[in-house]
Amino acid sequence: MLHFTRLKIVVILLTCLAGFLVALPNFFSKETVASWPSFMPKQQLRLGLDLQGGAHLLLEMDQEEIKKDWMNNLRDESRKILRTAKIGVTGIGAQGTQLVIKLAKPEDRDEALKELRKIRQPVGNVMLGGGSYDVDVNEGPDAGTIIVKVTDAGLKQRISGAAASSIETVNRRVNNLGTSESTIVRQGTDRILIQFPGLKDTKELKQLIGETAKLTFHEVHPSLSPEDAKLTAIPPGYKIYPGDKGEGGEYLLRETPIVQGADLADAQPGFDSRTNEPVINFRFNQVGARRFANFTKDNVGRPFAIVLDDKVLSAPVIREPILGGSGQISGSFTVESTNRLAVQLRSGSLPAKLTIVEERTVGPSLGADSIADGERAGIIGGIAVICLTVLAYGTFGIFACLGLVVHLILTLALMTLIGSTLTLPGIAGLVLGVAMAVDANVLIYERIREELRVGKTPVAAIDAGFQRAFVTIADSQLTTLACALIMFWLGAGPIRGFAVTLTIGIMTSIFASVTVVRLLIWYWLKAQPKGRITTVPV
Amino acid sequence: MLMRLIPVFKGIDFFPHDLRLPFMRYKGLAIGASLIAMAISLALCMTMGLNYGVDFKGGSLIELQSKSGDADVAALREQLNGLGLGNVQIQQFGPPSNVLIRLEEQPGGEKPQQAALKKVSDATQARFTQRRVEVVGPAVSSELRMTGFVAIAAGILAIVAYVWFRFEWQFAVGAVVALTHDVLVTAGIFSLFQFEFDLSTVAALLTILGYSVNDTVVVSDRIRENLRKFKKMDLNELLNLSINETLSRTILTGVTAIAVLISLYIFGGEVIRNFNFAMLLGVVIGTYSSIFIAAPLLGYFGVKRDWSDAAAKGVAAAKTKAKA
């Protein structure tokens, strides 16, 4: 059993060599590695944010807002459809996730149902879905009422669509922050994770993603003031918006905007030529420009309102039709806020507000300290292990230490290959992997000693030691592996980083501490003078 | 050849191999004491509770470094207490220039957490640089708490399933009691001394599970082997023999692991000190439980005695028959 075929030896040595080459770039700086000839591997292990410094933000979308927006859309659409179909309506009310539509004449109901069902959109896989829609349109409990109800599948699809477009928007906004590569990924249904290596100050980042930046232009009610509207009744289709400054100032605006931020072609920060205060210069795209031109032509002398995130920035009076499709927004801006708003407007609005639910930021100095501490502790711990092993097992102890070195190199190489990230808990996992590898050798050597004690010849004892111990090693490593895999599936953040290195460590330890060490011992046996092996240096 | 250069010398076999410590004689005492320790730990966790860190409790943790000289903790405390952020904990952390600030979770959902952080940042940025910020909102903290406990429970289950599959149910019962003991007693010590319990502690507990079961499996493996070898030996005697035979390995591996962990604890930096402490504790408790709980329990449950190949085949055949 101790014997190795030539093929096996070549495979083992090649594996070690390949591992060494892949792990090599990790021991040099980025610049040194870049200057290496092209045939050398250059990929380096990615360091986690806790080691290299950076920001980790977990954002949550406001689902309620998405629901509310959708309900508003559904109401507008239903109203439009019924109007086109000339079906009289006495009222449309929203209750949670359903609309209750009261028809003027109950006998119109079948006709209205038919028309309203046109707003349904199929959800999921149309081929397999079996007729599932994003909303259900059914008769209400009372005569002449219709209920438009949002389905769970529909809501899920809405939210997932909103998350996707949020990620795009966040990506565009964050790209304005500068050089280093950030990753923005979806987590679960309604969360977005931003990881930004090397970012020192998160203030700017938080401000950029903290606003939805929904810009809209609205018609102001021609005669009614918001105070009067509150006393009497708010006309249908209108809504009261607060002013930007917070105190007092309210406006009665038509809820459906004339033009939206999506119709903006460009937005740039600038200064007003007369007052020199910071402003935003914007330009509409063709559609937006045409709509805005038509509106201003018909409403000269009346005010319109510029609304950002449901707050009125200003409500200027139209002096002459604005046909060029460009304009200027003023408000109580600072240079900083116009810069930010311009970025936000160019990147598009978020479908819903994002709230930070988790933040972890590590400054570069702490990251560097952690690496230095980890290295120092690793070296001292390593020396301790080497001393103990050599002391306890002599020559074979030296082989075990060589196996440990191979183990560490292969673990590093595998981690580099699969592109995993080394975190602080990951270093701890690496250490436990070393302990497992040492344990494998301890098991083997204790077994060899036992076999020697019962009187076996050296070669037979070594052989039996490896064979018998292997069952135990496999069992103990596999149970730990089961534990590590569970950690990986269930774990969050630090637990996962730990599980990854531990898993890789367990896999390489069987090769390094069993196979490589066995090969070394086989070489050693062969190097001894024939028939002269009387004692085993273990 | 190269191999000639390597010095040939024997290691020090420090362990008296004919030693037969009577572990099984005191099995009642050991298991009784362990059960009492588990009960006390459980009671501690219930009454005193665990000192949850930011991960599980929500709130903020901010590590600051003074821009010049040592940090004046008293002045900082006075300043931050004036901000109206509830209970603010400030401690020196590592070198005297560094402080760690803990804010409790602010009432009112997710947004107040960020507002509180901003207040502290604005108040301290003139004199301190931020080394680390962790803000965990109420939604995430309750999820992490859930994940942590589920991970530990699932870890135990996975291990037990594997042990059951590889050995017999009696071994699996021994393992599950030993593992539960390890987790409970470690948690109990964390509760007693009110050490901070966070995600990294959970990672440590999972690692302890791995280490402890590793020990248990090594002993179990030897028990199984001896069951094949000594068909007529008294079970208690056989268990005792197995524990003693693997004792040298148990101690050597334990000492190596502890040496590495101590080096990590002392030199590994402030951030993972808590993790390393839990690990150190766990290695000791885990080693104890394999010797004094998992194996002795087999003495109570009894175990299948005929492990010969024919019997194994018979069982396997019966199993396939039952399946069919």
Chai-1 contact restraints between the chains, C-beta under 6 A:
chainA,res_idxA,chainB,res_idxB,connection_type,confidence,min_distance_angstrom,max_distance_angstrom,comment,restraint_id
A,T355,B,E110,contact,1.0,0.0,6.0,A-B,restraint_1
A,I356,B,Q114,contact,1.0,0.0,6.0,A-B,restraint_2
A,V357,B,E110,contact,1.0,0.0,6.0,A-B,restraint_3
A,V357,B,G137,contact,1.0,0.0,6.0,A-B,restraint_4
A,V357,B,A139,contact,1.0,0.0,6.0,A-B,restraint_5
A,V357,B,V140,contact,1.0,0.0,6.0,A-B,restraint_6
A,E358,B,V136,contact,1.0,0.0,6.0,A-B,restraint_7
A,E358,B,V140,contact,1.0,0.0,6.0,A-B,restraint_8
A,E359,B,V135,contact,1.0,0.0,6.0,A-B,restraint_9
A,R360,B,E134,contact,1.0,0.0,6.0,A-B,restraint_10
A,T361,B,V133,contact,1.0,0.0,6.0,A-B,restraint_11
A,V362,B,R132,contact,1.0,0.0,6.0,A-B,restraint_12
A,G363,B,Q130,contact,1.0,0.0,6.0,A-B,restraint_13
A,G363,B,R131,contact,1.0,0.0,6.0,A-B,restraint_14
A,S365,B,R131,contact,1.0,0.0,6.0,A-B,restraint_15
A,L366,B,R131,contact,1.0,0.0,6.0,A-B,restraint_16
A,L366,B,R132,contact,1.0,0.0,6.0,A-B,restraint_17
A,S370,B,G269,contact,1.0,0.0,6.0,A-B,restraint_18
A,S370,B,V271,contact,1.0,0.0,6.0,A-B,restraint_19
A,D373,B,G268,contact,1.0,0.0,6.0,A-B,restraint_20
A,D373,B,G269,contact,1.0,0.0,6.0,A-B,restraint_21
A,R376,B,F267,contact,1.0,0.0,6.0,A-B,restraint_22
A,A377,B,S263,contact,1.0,0.0,6.0,A-B,restraint_23
A,A377,B,L264,contact,1.0,0.0,6.0,A-B,restraint_24
A,A377,B,F267,contact,1.0,0.0,6.0,A-B,restraint_25
A,A377,B,G268,contact,1.0,0.0,6.0,A-B,restraint_26
A,I380,B,S263,contact,1.0,0.0,6.0,A-B,restraint_27
A,I380,B,F267,contact,1.0,0.0,6.0,A-B,restraint_28
A,G381,B,V260,contact,1.0,0.0,6.0,A-B,restraint_29
A,G381,B,S263,contact,1.0,0.0,6.0,A-B,restraint_30
A,A384,B,A259,contact,1.0,0.0,6.0,A-B,restraint_31
A,A384,B,S263,contact,1.0,0.0,6.0,A-B,restraint_32
A,V385,B,T256,contact,1.0,0.0,6.0,A-B,restraint_33
A,L388,B,T256,contact,1.0,0.0,6.0,A-B,restraint_34
A,L391,B,I12,contact,1.0,0.0,6.0,A-B,restraint_35
A,A392,B,G11,contact,1.0,0.0,6.0,A-B,restraint_36
A,Y393,B,G11,contact,1.0,0.0,6.0,A-B,restraint_37
A,G394,B,F9,contact,1.0,0.0,6.0,A-B,restraint_38
A,G394,B,K10,contact,1.0,0.0,6.0,A-B,restraint_39
A,G394,B,G11,contact,1.0,0.0,6.0,A-B,restraint_40
A,T395,B,V8,contact,1.0,0.0,6.0,A-B,restraint_41
A,T395,B,F9,contact,1.0,0.0,6.0,A-B,restraint_42
A,G397,B,G11,contact,1.0,0.0,6.0,A-B,restraint_43
A,L424,B,I272,contact,1.0,0.0,6.0,A-B,restraint_44
A,P425,B,A203,contact,1.0,0.0,6.0,A-B,restraint_45
A,V431,B,V260,contact,1.0,0.0,6.0,A-B,restraint_46
A,L432,B,T207,contact,1.0,0.0,6.0,A-B,restraint_47
A,A435,B,A257,contact,1.0,0.0,6.0,A-B,restraint_48
A,V438,B,T256,contact,1.0,0.0,6.0,A-B,restraint_49
A,D439,B,T253,contact,1.0,0.0,6.0,A-B,restraint_50
A,V442,B,R249,contact,1.0,0.0,6.0,A-B,restraint_51
A,V442,B,L252,contact,1.0,0.0,6.0,A-B,restraint_52
A,V442,B,T253,contact,1.0,0.0,6.0,A-B,restraint_53
A,L443,B,R249,contact,1.0,0.0,6.0,A-B,restraint_54
A,E446,B,S248,contact,1.0,0.0,6.0,A-B,restraint_55
A,E446,B,R249,contact,1.0,0.0,6.0,A-B,restraint_56
A,T472,B,V218,contact,1.0,0.0,6.0,A-B,restraint_57
A,T472,B,D221,contact,1.0,0.0,6.0,A-B,restraint_58
A,D475,B,R166,contact,1.0,0.0,6.0,A-B,restraint_59
A,D475,B,V217,contact,1.0,0.0,6.0,A-B,restraint_60
A,D475,B,D221,contact,1.0,0.0,6.0,A-B,restraint_61
A,S476,B,N214,contact,1.0,0.0,6.0,A-B,restraint_62
A,S476,B,V217,contact,1.0,0.0,6.0,A-B,restraint_63
A,S476,B,V218,contact,1.0,0.0,6.0,A-B,restraint_64
A,T479,B,I159,contact,1.0,0.0,6.0,A-B,restraint_65
A,T479,B,Y162,contact,1.0,0.0,6.0,A-B,restraint_66
A,T479,B,V213,contact,1.0,0.0,6.0,A-B,restraint_67
A,T479,B,V217,contact,1.0,0.0,6.0,A-B,restraint_68
A,T480,B,G210,contact,1.0,0.0,6.0,A-B,restraint_69
A,T480,B,N214,contact,1.0,0.0,6.0,A-B,restraint_70
A,A482,B,A158,contact,1.0,0.0,6.0,A-B,restraint_71
A,A482,B,Y162,contact,1.0,0.0,6.0,A-B,restraint_72
A,C483,B,G155,contact,1.0,0.0,6.0,A-B,restraint_73
A,C483,B,I159,contact,1.0,0.0,6.0,A-B,restraint_74
A,C483,B,L209,contact,1.0,0.0,6.0,A-B,restraint_75
A,C483,B,G210,contact,1.0,0.0,6.0,A-B,restraint_76
A,I486,B,A154,contact,1.0,0.0,6.0,A-B,restraint_77
A,I486,B,G155,contact,1.0,0.0,6.0,A-B,restraint_78
A,I486,B,A158,contact,1.0,0.0,6.0,A-B,restraint_79
A,M487,B,L206,contact,1.0,0.0,6.0,A-B,restraint_80
A,L490,B,T147,contact,1.0,0.0,6.0,A-B,restraint_81
A,L490,B,V150,contact,1.0,0.0,6.0,A-B,restraint_82
A,L490,B,A151,contact,1.0,0.0,6.0,A-B,restraint_83
A,L490,B,A154,contact,1.0,0.0,6.0,A-B,restraint_84
A,G491,B,A151,contact,1.0,0.0,6.0,A-B,restraint_85
A,A492,B,L144,contact,1.0,0.0,6.0,A-B,restraint_86
A,A492,B,T147,contact,1.0,0.0,6.0,A-B,restraint_87
A,P494,B,L199,contact,1.0,0.0,6.0,A-B,restraint_88
A,P494,B,S200,contact,1.0,0.0,6.0,A-B,restraint_89
A,P494,B,A203,contact,1.0,0.0,6.0,A-B,restraint_90
A,I495,B,A203,contact,1.0,0.0,6.0,A-B,restraint_91
A,F498,B,A203,contact,1.0,0.0,6.0,A-B,restraint_92
A,Y523,B,M3,contact,1.0,0.0,6.0,A-B,restraint_93
A,W524,B,M3,contact,1.0,0.0,6.0,A-B,restraint_94
A,A527,B,M1,contact,1.0,0.0,6.0,A-B,restraint_95
A,A527,B,M3,contact,1.0,0.0,6.0,A-B,restraint_96
A,P537,B,V8,contact,1.0,0.0,6.0,A-B,restraint_97
A,P537,B,F9,contact,1.0,0.0,6.0,A-B,restraint_98
A,P537,B,K10,contact,1.0,0.0,6.0,A-B,restraint_99
